[in-house]
Amino acid sequence: MRNVPAGLRYTDEHEWVRTEADGTLTIGITDPAQNTLGNIVFLQLPPVSKQVTAGEAVGVLESVKVSYEICSPVTGEVIAANADAAGTPGEVNADAYGTWLFKIRLAAGASTDGLLTAAEYARMVG
């Protein structure tokens, strides 16, 4: 079984989403994704205050193999971007679930209902 923590939600674009106590969402790239991508050498994250739509490309992750668009899993406002991760992108390879990329406050009426459960994502990635 691949590393797919049960307490998170997932997108079919391989982002993980953690709901925080205050209702904001923390987003990162999954372990299966970083494993497939190889050594990550560059991260471009969305700017704070950016209004984003679910499915919209909001950043770029580059590895030694490929360039990968980071998509917003939900509609809302970016409230934080992890400058440490952007400065040391290899941390995503070292700890995909411990290295968040950005945080979002959901827009009114938006939800995480359409995201995959851990079991659904685990089936998807095999």
C-alpha positions in Angstrom: 0.0 0.0 0.0 1.3 3.4 -0.9 1.7 6.2 1.7 -1.8 7.7 1.8 -2.7 9.1 5.3 -6.4 8.5 6.2 -7.0 12.0 7.8 -6.5 13.9 4.5 -8.6 14.5 1.4 -7.1 14.2 -2.1 -7.5 15.4 -5.7 -7.0 13.3 -8.8 -4.2 15.7 -9.7 -2.3 14.4 -6.6 -2.7 17.2 -4.1 -3.5 16.5 -0.5 -5.8 18.7 1.6 -5.9 19.0 5.4 -8.8 20.9 7.1 -7.4 22.9 10.0 -9.3 23.6 13.3 -10.2 27.1 12.0 -11.7 25.7 8.8 -8.8 26.8 6.5 -7.2 24.2 4.2 -3.6 23.3 4.0 -2.5 21.9 0.6 0.5 19.9 -0.5 1.6 17.2 -3.1 1.1 13.6 -2.3 3.9 11.1 -1.6 3.0 8.9 -4.7 3.2 12.1 -6.8 6.6 13.2 -5.5 7.8 9.6 -5.9 6.8 9.6 -9.5 8.2 13.1 -10.2 11.6 12.4 -8.8 13.9 15.1 -7.3 12.0 18.4 -7.0 14.2 21.3 -7.9 11.8 24.3 -8.1 8.5 25.4 -6.7 6.4 28.4 -7.8 3.6 29.0 -5.3 0.5 31.2 -5.6 0.7 34.7 -4.1 -1.1 35.4 -0.9 -4.5 37.1 -1.4 -5.0 35.4 -4.8 -8.6 34.3 -5.5 -8.5 30.8 -6.9 -11.0 28.5 -8.5 -11.2 24.7 -8.0 -9.1 23.0 -10.7 -7.2 26.2 -11.6 -3.4 26.0 -12.1 -2.0 28.1 -9.3 1.7 27.1 -9.2 4.4 25.1 -10.8 6.6 22.3 -9.5 9.6 21.3 -11.5 11.6 18.1 -11.0 14.6 16.7 -12.8 12.1 14.8 -15.0 9.1 17.1 -15.7 7.3 20.4 -15.0 4.0 19.9 -13.1 1.1 22.3 -12.6 -0.1 22.6 -9.1 -3.9 23.0 -9.1 -6.2 24.5 -6.5 -8.4 21.8 -5.0 -11.1 24.2 -4.0 -12.4 27.7 -4.6 -11.2 30.4 -2.2 -8.5 32.8 -1.3 -4.8 31.9 -0.8 -3.9 33.0 2.8 -0.4 31.6 3.0 2.4 30.2 0.8 5.3 28.2 2.2 8.4 30.2 1.4 10.6 27.6 3.1 9.3 24.9 0.7 9.9 27.3 -2.2 13.5 27.9 -1.0 14.2 24.2 -0.4 11.9 22.3 -2.8 13.6 19.0 -2.0 11.8 19.0 1.3 8.7 17.8 -0.6 10.6 14.7 -1.6 11.8 14.2 2.0 8.4 14.6 3.6 5.5 15.1 1.2 2.9 15.2 3.9 4.9 17.3 6.3 5.8 20.0 3.7 2.7 22.1 2.9 2.7 24.3 -0.1 -0.1 26.8 0.4 -3.2 27.5 2.5 -6.7 28.5 1.4 -9.7 30.0 3.0 -12.8 28.5 1.3 -15.1 30.9 -0.6 -18.7 31.2 0.6 -20.6 28.1 -0.6 -17.4 26.2 -1.5 -16.6 22.9 0.1 -14.3 19.9 0.1 -17.1 17.5 -0.7 -15.8 16.7 -4.2 -12.4 15.6 -3.0 -11.3 12.0 -2.8 -11.1 10.1 0.5 -7.9 8.3 1.4 -9.4 5.0 0.3 -10.5 6.4 -3.1 -7.1 8.0 -3.7 -5.3 4.8 -2.7 -7.3 2.8 -5.2 -6.6 5.4 -7.9 -2.8 5.3 -7.4 -2.8 1.5 -7.0 
